[in-house]
Amino acid sequence: MSEYGVPTQGQLDKINALAKRTLSKDEVFVFPTKMIGDALIPERYTKLDKSLLEVFRNDARTGVAFMLDHAWAGTQKALVYGRTFDAVLRKSNEVEGEKWGLYGDIYIVRGKEKDGISTDAIIDDIEDGTLFDVSIGFGYSTQICSICGNEYFGGECSHLRGREYDGQLCYVTAKPPGYLMELSAVFDGAYPTAGMLSATGDMEDGPFIQVPDEELKKLPSGIMTYAAYGSVSNKLVTFHKKDDLAKGNVFSVPDLSTLKGGGEQVSEDVKTYTQEQVDALVKEAVDKAVEEALAKQTEEAQPSEPAQTFMSAEQSKEALGQEVPADKVLLFAKEGIEYRKELKEEALKAGVRAMGDAFKKETWERNFDLMDIQGIKDTMATWQSQAEAEIPAGRQTQAGLGRDQKLTMPDEAFKVGR
C-alpha cells in the first residue's frame, strides 16, 4: 500500500504530462477528493446531469487550478497552489438519490510560498485533517425544469423550483454547455466568503451578483450560471456575471433594476438574440442609416453635383485615417463581419488540430467574441505552431513529442476589441 500523498509512477507520469518541467516523486504531494455527484442539492433544488459531470471530468483531466476559497468571484487574490491531473466518474450512493460521483486527483508542489501561505502548510493541514472540505467552481447554461421539461429561464417554464405541483417537487437539472473552472480548499461549506456579500447580494468589488430566487425567472434562457459547491457540506451557491445581465453572450434587453427587487416586472415579450441575430440587426441598422443619409444628401445636393455621403472628417480620421463615402463604410462593414466569421472558424480548427479532444471550443468561441481581429490571428498562429511542433510534416508521430514544450500565448490573445 502506497504512502498517503506520495504519487505512484502512473500518477507522476500524468502530472509530468501537464507540467512544463519534469517533477520528481519527492517534489509533489497528491491527494484524492470527491468533487460532486448527481444527487439533488436540497437547498437549491438543483441536480447535475451525468452529461455535465462528464464535461467536468474531462476538464479535470486536462488540469484546472487548485486554489484557496473561490478567488474567481473577486473576493481575494487569485493564487494557484496546485492543479488537478486526473478524474473518474463512477457509480456512487454516498448521498441519497446519487447514482454517479465525480472523483478527482490533485497535486501540489512542495516548498513554495505565495502571499505568505506556503504549500507545505497546506499539505500539513490536509494530512492532519484540519483542511478537509473542497468546493468546485463551475459554470453551466442549460437548466431543465423537472415538471414541464422546458428551459427554466426564458419564459416557457412557469414553475418555481422548490415548490410542489400535484405532489411532484420542482427542481432543475443542469446540463451542458458548461465547464469546470477550479477546485478550492475551503473551511466552511461551499462558499466560506459568502459573508462578504453586501445587503443587495452584490459581491464586494467583484464581477458577480447573487440574483434573488424570486427574480431568477426574469433571466433570459442560455445565460451562464456560475456556481460553487461544497462536497462535504452539500451546499450550492450560484452567481451571475453583472456584465452578462447587461449584455453578455446572450444579448438581452431586460431592465436590470428589477433584478435587485422593486420596480416593474420585466415584460413577457423580452427577447434574446444569438450572435448571428445581433450581426443581422447591426447590418440592418447600418443599411437603414446609410440609406437615409444618401437620401438626405441627394435632396440637398445640386443637380450638377453627384450625391456622395462622407463620414465627418473627425470620425473618418479617428476610425479609418481618412474620409470614406458611406457606401464604402457599409461595404467594409459587410466584408468585416464575413471575414471575422471565417477567421474565427479557421482559428477554432487550428485549436482542434493543436489540442485535439482537450480543446475547449465553446470557451474559445466566447473568448473570440471579445477579441479584436489581430488577437484572433495571433492566437491562431500560436496554435498552428503548436500543431506543427506536435506533428512535423513528413514524419511519423512520436509518443510524447512536444510534451515539454512551453506554450506561450501572445499578449494580443487577451486583448478585447473595441
Number of C-alpha atoms within 10 A of each C-alpha: 3 7 7 11 17 17 21 12 10 8 18 19 16 14 25 16 16 17 17 13 12 13 14 13 15 10 13 19 19 23 17 15 15 20 25 23 28 23 22 19 18 13 11 16 18 23 20 21 19 20 14 21 26 17 16 28 22 18 22 27 21 18 24 20 20 24 22 21 26 27 18 17 23 14 18 14 12 15 16 17 22 23 25 25 25 22 24 17 19 11 11 16 13 12 15 9 12 15 15 21 22 22 18 22 20 26 24 22 18 18 11 13 12 10 7 7 11 14 19 16 14 17 19 12 13 16 14 9 10 11 16 15 21 27 34 27 26 19 22 20 18 23 25 20 22 18 19 13 13 18 21 29 21 21 18 14 16 13 19 20 17 16 13 13 11 7 7 11 14 18 25 26 21 26 19 19 16 22 24 23 22 24 29 27 23 21 18 17 22 28 25 15 18 13 8 12 16 12 7 13 16 18 21 14 11 16 17 22 23 21 20 15 11 11 14 15 20 21 22 23 20 19 23 22 18 23 21 25 24 27 19 16 14 18 17 22 17 19 21 19 20 17 11 17 23 15 13 14 18 20 19 20 15 22 16 15 12 14 24 16 14 8 11 9 14 18 10 11 9 15 15 18 15 13 12 10 12 14 14 13 13 13 16 12 12 17 15 12 14 18 15 12 16 19 14 13 16 16 10 10 12 10 9 6 8 10 16 15 19 18 15 13 12 12 14 16 13 11 10 11 11 13 17 18 15 20 17 12 18 16 10 12 15 14 12 13 14 11 13 16 13 11 17 19 13 14 23 22 17 22 25 17 18 22 14 12 12 14 18 15 14 13 12 16 14 12 15 24 17 18 18 17 21 13 20 25 17 17 23 23 17 19 23 19 13 22 19 13 15 20 16 13 9 6 7 8 11 10 8 9 12 15 16 14 13 11 13 10 14 13 10 17 21 16 17 14 13 6
